[in-house]
Amino acid sequence: MEVQISEYNHALFDNMAFFADAVWELNAKNETVFFLHNKLLPQFMVQSFSFSDFHDVLRENTHPDICNKLIPMINSNYIRNLTESDSFQGRILVEGSYQALRCVITPSFEKNGQVNVAYITLQNIQEQINEKEEVKKSKQELDRYLQAVSCGIIQYKRLSKELIFANDIALKILGYSSIEEMQNDNFNGIVNTILPKDAEIMRKRAKELKEDGDVVELEYRVMHPDGTIITCFGNLRLLCKDEEEPIIQSSMIDITERRKTGKLYRELTEVLNGAHLGLWYFILDEGEPRFIIDSVTADLVGCSEKISPEKAFKYWFSRVDPDFKTHVDECVEKMRRGEFAEVTYTYHHPTRGEITVRCGGFRNKSYSGAGLMIRGYHQDITDFSKRISEEKEKEQSERESLQSIASIYRTMHILDLENQSFEERSACSSIHDYVEAHSEEELQNIMEGALSLRFIGSHLEAALKFSNLNTIKERMEGETSISFELIDIENLWCRLSFIRIGDPGKPLTKVIFASQNIDKEKRREENLILLSNTDELTRLFNRHAYEIDIKEIENDGISEDLWFMGVDLNGLKAANDSQGHKAGDELLQATAECLRQAVSSSGKVYRVGGDEFICIFNATDKDTLDMIKKINDFQKDWHGKLNQSFSFSKGLVCAKEIENCTIAKLEKESDRRMYSEKREYYKTRTDRRKE
């Protein structure tokens, strides 16, 4: 059938075909459909169909969701009653797979206002949908990674200081419970959470942001409403310089407990910088290792993003410098075991040459596919590594210019008590060398000024007392040195020392006053003490800790609200004999967790023997009843991997029940009550302990 297309319709068709993947003409007079333009169903191009035949074409080639909408439109009455365009979405079968479509039906009005012809235009929007899904997936991936590295983000307008965004981690770091609370506090309130000295430094550094994308790094301290001070590391980045009002993005991580590993966290925050750090996955199973990378990692590795995962792994590993391949293998092995691991190595990039790479990651425990998945980051730190190397060389040059003793101490002050002179040397910052005459009072003021920069509160008072020059000669009589240990403003342990210069047998005329960073050895000492008082399996206090604590309780006096509860696990031997020691360990750990949740808020829990536990706490009668309910609820709801349930016998006694109470009497009465309860338990059991 030959179809005539009017000159007007030609123009309309040309405009619609420019953006559409298909244009169909519907003619209500002769009830025909003609394909003017059809990339979606090219097999029907330059053909016309009757309305009824076209219904069959739609049923065979389109998804019901669009077919059910189109068929009622292929109708003369529907076309003649069209007053405006209508649009909807659906799916159509293209080359064996369904593609998402945007469909528009448009009336063609004649001079008398009637409609006898309408046009259906279809546009394939599957690619746009795929792109949106990829963007959404990338955002979710970044959010999960930021959560993994505990990184907080805040965005605010630079001029008006209006808060735009803050994630949950930022709220926690800055001491807020909700975004509404932060918004109510306004910008000045947020800044006031930062210690004044650090806030002033932050303001100065923010002025360095001139161009879009400029970044400055800084470390600062935040005080929470309860007085807790935490240390943060982060950066400020200028965004949207071309907008009417630029945006400042602040990223931060809490490094209070891990200042010693601040270098690692500094690198992790660079995830926010995007262009310098890429994310990746390793899939390790029985087949070849697979390296799944994003576009940034592909650029850093020097290969195409579209390369297959198997080839990507081979390509990457082949360009790792041979001297570092063992280190890389060891790092991957740590990740396999579930540990976070990081390695720095030399990489031979195809275009950039030899570069330094930092690579780190951890096992993804939520992965449920074959083998295991390791996720991590890949970063080119060549420039950073060079800068660190230069700084180390400079620092080494400074250290070599000091006396050998200065390399031991953080700061060193030489005090001439005879001539009242003062000389300062430092091995950690720029070197100051000066000798000036002072009165004894001025010399003491200099000491106090130096100490006030290092200590606060009671620690400052203790440091000032130790550094009192009026008593130094008496305290150092016959001594070559005296020292005092305390915590400084950065929450680090340090040792203050006076060291005699000259013969100990002669009058004291000159001393060295030095401060030494001993944080590492003190933390090691604290860890050893903790380990010596901790049960390895249950992480409760052990018998050694129990013996120390009961002596302290008896020395201080036993209060009437002191409760003592002996606990003995039921059925441990039966579990060990029937299912092995792992089943027994599970019961012990369940008992420990039950007692910890119920008691530890008001007292202590100890594992004093194989299946024996002791709880000591201060509480009212009502609080004790609540604690027993918590224990019963925990046992009722608990189910293990190897055991379906667990129980224990307990002997609970309060000090006010015992005349002339002692720990020994409490232990004896607790044992009596516990064994009474255990006899009741074994009355219905066949275990040999029933006897």
Salt bridges, closest charged atoms under 4 A:
ASP21 OD1 - LYS39 NZ 3.18
ASP56 OD1 - ARG59 NH1 3.18
ASP65 OD1 - HIS63 ND1 3.19
ASP65 OD2 - ARG91 NE 3.11
GLU141 OE1 - ARG144 NH2 2.61
GLU141 OE2 - ARG375 NH2 2.86
ASP143 OD2 - LYS139 NZ 3.11
GLU162 OE1 - LYS157 NZ 3.31
ASP198 OD2 - ARG221 NE 2.85
GLU200 OE1 - ARG203 NH1 3.42
GLU208 OE2 - ARG205 NE 2.87
GLU217 OE1 - ARG266 NE 3.88
GLU219 OE2 - ARG259 NH2 2.62
GLU267 OE1 - ARG358 NH1 3.19
ASP285 OD2 - ARG290 NH2 2.44
GLU288 OE2 - LYS314 NZ 3.27
ASP299 OD2 - ARG352 NH2 2.70
ASP321 OD2 - HIS348 NE2 2.98
GLU333 OE1 - ARG336 NE 3.85
GLU339 OE2 - ARG337 NE 3.29
GLU342 OE2 - ARG358 NE 3.56
ASP380 OD2 - ARG352 NH1 3.38
GLU395 OE2 - ARG399 NH2 3.12
GLU423 OE2 - ARG425 NH2 3.38
ASP433 OD2 - ARG425 NH1 3.35
GLU436 OE1 - HIS438 NE2 3.82
GLU485 OE2 - ARG495 NH2 2.96
GLU485 OE1 - LYS522 NZ 3.20
ASP488 OD2 - ARG410 NH1 3.38
ASP488 OD2 - ARG454 NH2 3.47
GLU490 OE1 - ARG410 NH2 3.53
ASP519 OD1 - ARG523 NE 3.10
GLU521 OE2 - ARG495 NH2 3.32
GLU525 OE2 - LYS522 NZ 3.82
GLU526 OE1 - ARG523 NH1 3.50
ASP535 OD2 - ARG607 NH1 3.29
GLU547 OE2 - ARG543 NH1 3.22
ASP549 OD2 - LYS604 NZ 3.13
ASP568 OD1 - LYS678 NZ 2.96
ASP568 OD1 - ARG689 NH2 3.72
ASP577 OD2 - LYS573 NZ 2.61
GLU593 OE1 - ARG596 NH1 2.59
ASP621 OD1 - LYS656 NZ 3.14
ASP626 OD2 - LYS622 NZ 3.37
ASP633 OD2 - LYS629 NZ 2.85
GLU657 OE1 - ARG673 NH2 2.78
GLU669 OE2 - ARG672 NH2 2.58
GLU669 OE2 - ARG673 NE 2.69
GLU677 OE2 - LYS650 NZ 3.73
GLU680 OE2 - LYS683 NZ 2.96
